[in-house]
Amino acid sequence: MLAVVFVSEAAWNMMLARLFSLSRARACYTRLKTPIDRVLGAGLAALGLKIATT
């Protein structure tokens, strides 16, 4: 089981490293970074409010 998890995680990280080594992917991420951060921040804030109100 540990070997399967290790191989899976290693493959995922290698795939992401390869993807973000491409200039087009980096440019797209740089352009969308602010909206992505805002959406995820709003989601975390909503989860925090839900936890605080329960």
N, C-alpha and C positions, 0 to 999 in steps of 0.2 A: 504494500500500500504506500509506504513512504517513497519507494522508487517511482511509482506512478505519479505521485504528487510532485516530486522533484523534477521529473522529465516534463510534466505538463507546465509547471511554472517556468522552467528554463526555456522551453519552446515559446511560451507566451512572451517572455521578456526579450528573447532574441528577435521575435517577429516585430515587437514594438520598436526595438532599437533599429532594425532594418527600415521600418516604415518611416520613422522620424529622421533617418539619415538622408532621406530624399528631400531635396529643396522644396518641391511643390507641397509636400505634406507639412513641412515646417512653416511655410508661408501661409497655408490654410489655417493651421493651428494658431499662428500668431494673430491672424486677422480675427479669428473667432474666440480667442482666449477670454476677452472681457465679457462677452455675452454668456459664455459657458460658466465662468466664475459667478456671474450674477444669478443665473438660474440655479446653480448648485447651492449658492449661499442662501437664496430664498427658500429652497427645499430644506436645508438644514435648520433655518430659522423656524420654518413651519413645524418641523419635527420637534424642535426645542419647545415651542409653544404648546404643542400637543402634550408633551411630557409634563410641562409645568402645570397644565390645567387638569391633569388626571391624578 
